[in-house]
């Protein structure tokens, strides 16, 4: 019995070239399928994480606009001519506008010379701007980490009826269309969001 195992062990049989090629081909196919699955899995995960980040950023931008709008409670709202935002003012008992506490919400381009497409949301408070010694920056800018609001595609417009032919609104809707971009070149991801708020 022992001799049979020793003889089988000492036999010098190998594999043929065809068998070797068949095994290598099968292994190459299996490794190709596995690597492709892993690659597409990582790519899908990255795309979903970028979209989630853009959605979080858009929630921050929308909540900044809503919070400022409802906290300020404007008597009159003026649309900016270029469709990038609006001005809010209070009116006293005599119907005079209180421009010293005007608030402007708009999409601006901080560096139009070098980055004309990269915008940010800016909230400008005239009360701070007009003081003799402003303690803080009069602009509250909401930027997107590693991304931006795409100028030209994003807008903040007003709709409603204007009072007595004047160029301001007392009630209406604010239409916000934001196109957010993250990354650059061919790896850039964009997300478009639209919202409407009443005032």
KOLSE-479269 format. One record per residue (C-alpha): residue number from 1; residue in one letter; y, x, z. Coordinates in Angstrom, 1 decimal, always signed. Layout:
[rec NUM, "a", [Y, X, Z]]
...
This chain:
[rec 1, "x", [+0.0, +0.0, +0.0]]
[rec 2, "x", [+2.3, +2.8, +0.9]]
[rec 3, "x", [+1.6, +4.7, -2.3]]
[rec 4, "x", [+2.5, +1.7, -4.4]]
[rec 5, "x", [+6.0, +1.6, -2.9]]
[rec 6, "x", [+6.4, +5.4, -3.2]]
[rec 7, "x", [+5.4, +5.2, -6.9]]
[rec 8, "x", [+7.8, +2.3, -7.6]]
[rec 9, "x", [+10.5, +4.3, -5.8]]
[rec 10, "x", [+9.9, +7.4, -7.8]]
[rec 11, "x", [+9.9, +5.7, -11.2]]
[rec 12, "x", [+12.9, +6.7, -13.1]]
[rec 13, "x", [+13.8, +3.5, -15.0]]
[rec 14, "x", [+17.5, +2.8, -15.9]]
[rec 15, "x", [+19.4, +0.1, -17.6]]
[rec 16, "x", [+20.0, +0.0, -21.2]]
[rec 17, "x", [+23.4, +0.3, -22.8]]
[rec 18, "x", [+23.3, -3.4, -23.8]]
[rec 19, "x", [+22.7, -4.5, -20.2]]
[rec 20, "x", [+25.5, -2.3, -19.0]]
[rec 21, "x", [+27.9, -3.7, -21.5]]
[rec 22, "x", [+26.9, -7.2, -20.6]]
[rec 23, "x", [+27.5, -6.6, -16.9]]
[rec 24, "x", [+30.9, -4.9, -17.6]]
[rec 25, "x", [+32.0, -7.7, -19.9]]
[rec 26, "x", [+31.0, -10.4, -17.3]]
[rec 27, "x", [+32.9, -8.5, -14.6]]
[rec 28, "x", [+36.0, -8.1, -16.8]]
[rec 29, "x", [+36.0, -11.9, -17.4]]
[rec 30, "x", [+35.6, -12.7, -13.7]]
[rec 31, "x", [+38.3, -10.2, -12.7]]
[rec 32, "x", [+40.6, -11.6, -15.4]]
[rec 33, "x", [+40.2, -15.2, -14.2]]
[rec 34, "x", [+40.8, -14.1, -10.6]]
[rec 35, "x", [+43.9, -12.0, -11.3]]
[rec 36, "x", [+45.4, -14.8, -13.5]]
[rec 37, "x", [+44.9, -17.4, -10.8]]
[rec 38, "x", [+46.5, -15.1, -8.2]]
[rec 39, "x", [+49.4, -14.3, -10.5]]
[rec 40, "x", [+50.2, -18.0, -11.3]]
[rec 41, "x", [+49.7, -18.8, -7.6]]
[rec 42, "x", [+52.4, -16.3, -6.6]]
[rec 43, "x", [+54.6, -17.4, -9.4]]
[rec 44, "x", [+54.4, -21.1, -8.4]]
[rec 45, "x", [+54.9, -20.2, -4.7]]
[rec 46, "x", [+58.1, -18.3, -5.6]]
[rec 47, "x", [+59.4, -21.1, -7.8]]
[rec 48, "x", [+58.8, -23.7, -5.1]]
[rec 49, "x", [+60.5, -21.5, -2.5]]
[rec 50, "x", [+63.5, -20.9, -4.7]]
[rec 51, "x", [+63.8, -24.7, -5.3]]
[rec 52, "x", [+63.6, -25.4, -1.6]]
[rec 53, "x", [+66.3, -22.8, -0.9]]
[rec 54, "x", [+68.5, -24.4, -3.5]]
[rec 55, "x", [+67.9, -27.9, -2.0]]
[rec 56, "x", [+68.8, -26.6, +1.5]]
[rec 57, "x", [+72.0, -25.0, +0.1]]
[rec 58, "x", [+72.9, -28.2, -1.7]]
[rec 59, "x", [+72.4, -30.2, +1.5]]
[rec 60, "x", [+74.8, -27.9, +3.3]]
[rec 61, "x", [+77.4, -28.3, +0.5]]
[rec 62, "x", [+77.1, -32.1, +0.4]]
[rec 63, "x", [+77.2, -32.4, +4.2]]
[rec 64, "x", [+80.4, -30.2, +4.3]]
[rec 65, "x", [+82.1, -32.6, +1.8]]
[rec 66, "x", [+80.9, -35.7, +3.6]]
[rec 67, "x", [+81.9, -34.4, +7.1]]
[rec 68, "x", [+85.4, -33.4, +5.9]]
[rec 69, "x", [+85.9, -36.7, +4.1]]
[rec 70, "x", [+84.8, -38.9, +7.0]]
[rec 71, "x", [+86.4, -36.7, +9.8]]
[rec 72, "x", [+89.7, -36.6, +8.0]]
[rec 73, "x", [+89.7, -40.3, +7.0]]
[rec 74, "x", [+92.4, -40.1, +4.3]]
[rec 75, "x", [+94.8, -42.8, +3.4]]
[rec 76, "x", [+95.3, -41.5, -0.1]]
[rec 77, "x", [+93.0, -39.4, -2.3]]
[rec 78, "x", [+94.3, -37.6, -5.4]]
[rec 79, "x", [+91.9, -36.3, -8.1]]
[rec 80, "x", [+92.5, -32.8, -9.3]]
[rec 81, "x", [+93.3, -32.7, -13.0]]
[rec 82, "x", [+90.5, -30.3, -13.9]]
[rec 83, "x", [+87.8, -32.4, -12.3]]
[rec 84, "x", [+86.8, -29.8, -9.7]]
[rec 85, "x", [+87.9, -31.6, -6.6]]
[rec 86, "x", [+90.4, -33.8, -4.8]]
[rec 87, "x", [+93.3, -33.8, -2.3]]
[rec 88, "x", [+93.3, -36.0, +0.8]]
[rec 89, "x", [+96.5, -37.0, +2.6]]
[rec 90, "x", [+97.6, -39.2, +5.5]]
[rec 91, "x", [+100.5, -41.7, +5.3]]
[rec 92, "x", [+102.8, -42.6, +8.2]]
[rec 93, "x", [+104.0, -46.1, +9.2]]
[rec 94, "x", [+106.8, -46.0, +6.6]]
[rec 95, "x", [+104.4, -45.0, +3.7]]
[rec 96, "x", [+105.5, -41.4, +3.6]]
[rec 97, "x", [+102.7, -38.9, +2.8]]
[rec 98, "x", [+102.1, -36.3, +5.5]]
[rec 99, "x", [+101.6, -33.2, +3.3]]
[rec 100, "x", [+101.6, -30.9, +6.2]]
[rec 101, "x", [+98.0, -31.8, +7.0]]
[rec 102, "x", [+96.7, -32.2, +3.4]]
[rec 103, "x", [+93.2, -31.2, +2.8]]
[rec 104, "x", [+91.9, -30.0, -0.6]]
[rec 105, "x", [+88.2, -29.9, -1.5]]
[rec 106, "x", [+87.3, -28.2, -4.7]]
[rec 107, "x", [+85.0, -25.9, -6.6]]
[rec 108, "x", [+86.6, -22.5, -7.2]]
[rec 109, "x", [+85.7, -19.2, -8.8]]
[rec 110, "x", [+86.4, -16.4, -6.4]]
[rec 111, "x", [+86.1, -13.6, -9.0]]
[rec 112, "x", [+86.8, -15.2, -12.5]]
[rec 113, "x", [+87.3, -11.8, -14.2]]
[rec 114, "x", [+83.9, -10.4, -13.4]]
[rec 115, "x", [+81.8, -13.5, -12.6]]
[rec 116, "x", [+83.3, -16.5, -14.4]]
[rec 117, "x", [+80.3, -18.8, -13.8]]
[rec 118, "x", [+79.9, -18.1, -10.1]]
[rec 119, "x", [+81.7, -20.8, -8.1]]
[rec 120, "x", [+81.8, -21.9, -4.5]]
[rec 121, "x", [+83.0, -24.9, -2.5]]
[rec 122, "x", [+86.3, -24.4, -0.9]]
[rec 123, "x", [+88.0, -26.6, +1.7]]
[rec 124, "x", [+91.7, -25.8, +2.1]]
[rec 125, "x", [+93.7, -27.1, +5.0]]
[rec 126, "x", [+97.5, -27.2, +4.6]]
[rec 127, "x", [+98.0, -27.6, +8.3]]
[rec 128, "x", [+96.6, -24.1, +8.9]]
[rec 129, "x", [+98.2, -22.7, +5.7]]
[rec 130, "x", [+101.7, -23.9, +6.6]]
[rec 131, "x", [+101.7, -22.6, +10.2]]
[rec 132, "x", [+103.9, -19.6, +10.9]]
[rec 133, "x", [+101.1, -17.4, +12.2]]
[rec 134, "x", [+97.7, -18.8, +10.9]]
[rec 135, "x", [+95.0, -17.8, +13.4]]
[rec 136, "x", [+92.2, -18.4, +10.9]]
[rec 137, "x", [+91.7, -18.2, +7.2]]
[rec 138, "x", [+93.1, -21.4, +5.6]]
[rec 139, "x", [+90.1, -21.6, +3.3]]
[rec 140, "x", [+86.7, -22.6, +4.5]]
[rec 141, "x", [+84.4, -21.6, +1.8]]
[rec 142, "x", [+80.8, -22.5, +1.6]]
[rec 143, "x", [+78.9, -19.9, -0.4]]
[rec 144, "x", [+75.3, -19.9, -1.5]]
[rec 145, "x", [+73.3, -16.9, -0.4]]
[rec 146, "x", [+72.3, -14.8, -3.5]]
[rec 147, "x", [+73.4, -17.7, -5.7]]
[rec 148, "x", [+76.4, -19.8, -6.8]]
[rec 149, "x", [+77.7, -23.1, -8.0]]
[rec 150, "x", [+77.7, -23.0, -11.8]]
[rec 151, "x", [+81.2, -23.6, -13.1]]
[rec 152, "x", [+81.6, -25.8, -16.1]]
[rec 153, "x", [+78.5, -27.8, -15.2]]
[rec 154, "x", [+79.5, -28.8, -11.7]]
[rec 155, "x", [+82.3, -31.3, -11.0]]
[rec 156, "x", [+83.8, -33.5, -8.3]]
[rec 157, "x", [+85.4, -36.6, -9.8]]
[rec 158, "x", [+86.8, -39.9, -8.4]]
[rec 159, "x", [+86.4, -43.4, -9.6]]
[rec 160, "x", [+88.0, -46.6, -8.4]]
[rec 161, "x", [+91.2, -48.5, -8.9]]
[rec 162, "x", [+94.6, -46.9, -8.5]]
[rec 163, "x", [+97.1, -48.8, -6.5]]
[rec 164, "x", [+100.1, -50.2, -8.3]]
[rec 165, "x", [+99.9, -47.7, -11.2]]
[rec 166, "x", [+100.2, -44.7, -8.9]]
[rec 167, "x", [+98.0, -41.7, -9.4]]
[rec 168, "x", [+96.2, -41.9, -6.1]]
[rec 169, "x", [+93.2, -43.9, -4.8]]
[rec 170, "x", [+93.0, -45.7, -1.5]]
[rec 171, "x", [+89.3, -46.7, -1.9]]
[rec 172, "x", [+86.7, -45.7, -4.4]]
[rec 173, "x", [+83.8, -43.4, -5.1]]
[rec 174, "x", [+83.5, -39.6, -5.1]]
[rec 175, "x", [+81.1, -38.4, -7.7]]
[rec 176, "x", [+79.7, -35.0, -7.0]]
[rec 177, "x", [+77.6, -33.1, -9.6]]
[rec 178, "x", [+76.4, -29.7, -8.5]]
[rec 179, "x", [+74.5, -27.3, -10.5]]
[rec 180, "x", [+73.3, -24.5, -8.3]]
[rec 181, "x", [+71.9, -21.2, -9.6]]
[rec 182, "x", [+69.9, -18.5, -7.8]]
[rec 183, "x", [+69.0, -15.2, -9.3]]
[rec 184, "x", [+70.3, -13.7, -12.6]]
[rec 185, "x", [+69.2, -13.2, -16.2]]
[rec 186, "x", [+65.8, -14.5, -17.2]]
[rec 187, "x", [+64.7, -14.9, -13.6]]
[rec 188, "x", [+67.5, -17.4, -12.8]]
[rec 189, "x", [+66.6, -20.8, -11.3]]
[rec 190, "x", [+68.9, -23.8, -11.5]]
[rec 191, "x", [+68.9, -27.1, -9.7]]
[rec 192, "x", [+71.1, -30.1, -10.5]]
[rec 193, "x", [+72.1, -32.7, -7.9]]
[rec 194, "x", [+74.3, -35.7, -8.1]]
[rec 195, "x", [+75.6, -37.8, -5.3]]
[rec 196, "x", [+78.2, -40.6, -4.8]]
[rec 197, "x", [+80.2, -41.3, -1.6]]
[rec 198, "x", [+82.5, -44.1, -0.9]]
[rec 199, "x", [+85.9, -43.7, +0.8]]
